[in-house]
Amino acid sequence: MKRIAMLLLLGFILLPLYSFDFFAEQASRTISFNLESGVTLYRDKQFQQQADLSFAGEYNEERYRALAALTYDSAQNSLKATELSISLFFGEQTLKAGLFTHPWGSATTSHVVDVLQGRDLRRGLVDDLERMKRPTYMALFTSYGESSSLELVLKPGFTPSYLPTEGRYNLIPAGFASATFTEMDTHTLSSFEVGSRYRICLGSLDTGVLYYNGHYHEPGFTVTSLAPLSVDLTYTRYQLFGLETSLLMDSFTLALEGGFFLSEDSKGDDSGLYNSKIAYLAELSYTNPTNSAFVSVAYQGRYVFDFSTSASDVDYLASYDGKAYENTFIFVVEYPIMQEKLKARGALTYQAESEGYALLLGLSYALHDNLQVFGKATIYGALGDKSSLYKSWDTNDGVTIGMQAWF
Amino acid sequence: MKRLLTILIVLSLASGLVWAEMSAGQIMSKVMEVQSSSSSALDLKLSLIEPSGQTRERRIQTLSQTKNGLTSTLTVFLSPENVRNTRFLSLEKEDGKNEMWIYLPALKRSKRISSSEEGGSFMGSDFSYADMASTTYDENQAQHVLLEEETTRYVIQSIPYEKKTYGKTVSIIDKETFLPLQVEFFDLDGATLVKTLVTEQTDVANGKPIAKVLTMRTVSSGHATRLEMLQTRFDIPLNSAYFTQKFLETGRL
């Protein structure tokens, strides 16, 4: 209650409104709320009610912007910041610092070089990549040219992926269920991360090269005691040499992403650290020019060097069906009808090695400009008996209905 | 006094002769000229009207600048809340094609749009992206035929040389202001009426006649979009930095 009162109080303080307004002559403040409420019925006949209140306050002056975005999760009774940032604008340069997410990569439906932030899997897979990201503290400097831009990123520490250790989306293997985990402190100077990206537009081709010195967001581990089982979580440092590009061909767009991740365990002899790997993605998407319907087919793969089949090696534990390689296919469709009042969405991911799949379906209908009702269905599973994340989440198949309002 | 009267009559007749001799192409060229400006800033309200009468509203601002005959346009969506700060940039290139990008704040990404999407719906409205740029064709873009001339207006048929979105348009042009009072848009077959645009209210801004309120109606669905110009500024100094990737991605000069 206190948190809600604080949100409302912040809201009233920040009234009245506005951000970009060419005709306005003064600095502006914007405040907005997003309320999403729904109920999910799972295949195991349990249901979960959810109500999220998101608040965003934005203050704009000529040379800077301050943005605070918070979300109150009623089910978890938690208030979390999704963005707390200040941006400075000077000439062709911008400097943004604080807690936020920043996307890298040229594709639409999946990425292999979008490495600046980890994932939040507490709600499983959702049909919005941005909502699955975990914001992180960083400073981002961008310098714009006529048809190019250069970004420099500095993170004094890093924020790993949020991997649920309990509940419906628990990711801890059964053998580690009773283990005591000790988290590594990732917010120290020794955990710094730096990177840069250069993008340029060449006719119908947008391309970029990137470098990143950071950590795999999923933890490796070292067993410190067997009885009782005690594990230290560690994070593997790597250097990424990557490429992102997209080519517009009339209504089709071909996007390519790829990168070589050079691990600190370059020889691959430390079972607690992840090895070097290459990751690649190709996506062909089509946008119908008359009704904006969108269809995309993507292939994503990776190959881990010096792969070990030892059951205690983190690369083996993180692999699909014990293979050094991974081949995943993604199909996405979005179809707006009735002057975009009704939108149907569907996404299918199929992981070839584990034969696991996830199907996300959604239908939303705008009752009003700022109000929509929606229905979603999520189905996880596997065609065979091989174990995978998709198979272990099989009981999390569910149907959600709800409403969303912006004000 | 007699002389003055004679001069006025002669001038008046001469002027009438000039208009009478204008070809359909010249009239459409004049229509484009009247509506063109070196730069403009428009504050617009889009009302999406269902056949049932239910209405949804969108508020946008459009900045436009023409340099060396090439037009750059930036559109910023102010409301509703779920699309606020969506920005759309269109840059006309020397080969006549437009390079277009859209910045989606929810994705924090800018995305290039194909010029073939010019015929697609602009923000769920009955206007296409191409309609937002212009609803008439210039003299050299189409074959124009004067179908009818009345006391106060011309009726002109235009068949575009490059049929992208429409196969034919029929425009009713006001003789005094050269504003299109009504435009009928036909499908690529040139026979099926697709949409009708009606100018409901005109005004004068900075000495320039403008269509202040327009309604576009789609024949097949009965859906209509009313576009109202809330504020307008023409031929104003505009910073070129508005029409850059930087502004598209940051919303800042």
Interface residues (C-beta under 8 A of the other chain):
Chain A: S19 F20 D21 F22 F23 T30 S32 N34 R65 S87 F89 E92 T94 T101 H102 P103 T108 D128 L129 E130 Y144 E146 S147 S149 C201 S204 D206 S246 L248 D250 S251 F252 T253 T287 N288 P289 T290 N291 S292 P336 Q339 E340 K341 A366 H368 D369 N370 W406 F407
Chain B: A41 D43 L48 R56 E57 R58 Q61 L63 V76 L78 S79 P80 E81 N82 R84 N85 A106 L107 K108 R109 K111 R112 I113 S114 S116 E117 E118 G119 G120 S121 M123 G124 S125 D126 S221 H223 Q231 T244 Q245 K246 T250 G251 R252 L253
